[in-house]
Structures are given as C-alpha cells and as structure tokens.
C-alpha cells in the first residue's frame, strides 16, 4: 500500500523494514544468551570478559536497531552511553587482571 511507506532523507522504504529490524534485534538477543552461557561456564576470566564485551557491542546494536524501528532518536544517545561504559569496563578489567597476574607471579617466586 502506498500509505505504508516511510521517507528517510529522500528514500522511502516499506514498513516491512521495521519488521526486519525487530527480527534482527531478536536474533542479537539470542546471541546475548549464548554469551550468558559463556559467562556462567567460561573456564577463564578472559572468556568471561569477552562475553561481557559481547553484551556491550550486541546491546548497542540492539538499541540502534530499535531506535530506527521505533523512530526514537533518543535511543541513539543511550547507545553512545553504553559504548562508553563498555570501554571503561574493558579498561578496568585489563588493569585489575594485570595486577592479579603480578601478584600471582610474586607469590609463586
């Protein structure tokens, strides 16, 4: 139907794109569930940290998809904040993991 189209910067696309956005967001949520399994059974701290990074990047992708599907530009700002928190999370993990490795080396000598 001609009324079921949106215009974005001079390009119109059918409303079915919204359905595609939501379907991809659901697929990404399933990806996060796989990461949750890795966090619960991951053999090392590094595996758990990589899974936490997966949460951050996948979460941002989901938020951006929903921002487009729901036409909520404020969600883009939230995605930016999540990215910044993920970077801080990684830096803190690397600093503490390095200190823990140093302590393990000192006590083992």
ZIRA-V12726 format. One record per backbone hydrogen bond with DSSP energy under -1.0 kcal/mol. NH is the residue of the N-H (numbers start at 1). CO is the residue of the C=O. If there is no record, write none. Layout:
NH/CO ; NH/CO
This chain:
4/1 ; 6/13 ; 8/11 ; 11/8 ; 13/6 ; 15/4 ; 17/14 ; 18/15 ; 20/16 ; 21/17 ; 22/18 ; 23/19 ; 24/20 ; 25/21 ; 26/22 ; 27/23 ; 28/24 ; 29/25 ; 30/26 ; 31/27 ; 32/28 ; 33/29 ; 34/30 ; 35/31 ; 36/32 ; 37/33 ; 38/34 ; 39/35 ; 40/36 ; 41/37 ; 42/38 ; 48/44 ; 49/45 ; 50/46 ; 51/47 ; 52/48 ; 53/49 ; 54/50 ; 55/51 ; 56/52 ; 57/53 ; 58/54 ; 59/55 ; 60/56 ; 61/57 ; 62/58 ; 63/59 ; 64/60 ; 65/61 ; 66/62 ; 67/63 ; 68/64 ; 69/65 ; 70/66 ; 72/67 ; 75/72 ; 76/73 ; 78/74 ; 79/75 ; 80/76 ; 81/77 ; 82/78 ; 83/79 ; 84/80 ; 85/81 ; 86/82 ; 87/83 ; 88/84 ; 89/85 ; 90/86 ; 91/87 ; 92/88 ; 93/89 ; 94/90 ; 95/91 ; 96/92 ; 97/93 ; 98/94 ; 99/95 ; 100/96 ; 101/97 ; 102/98 ; 103/99 ; 104/100 ; 105/101 ; 106/102 ; 107/103 ; 108/104
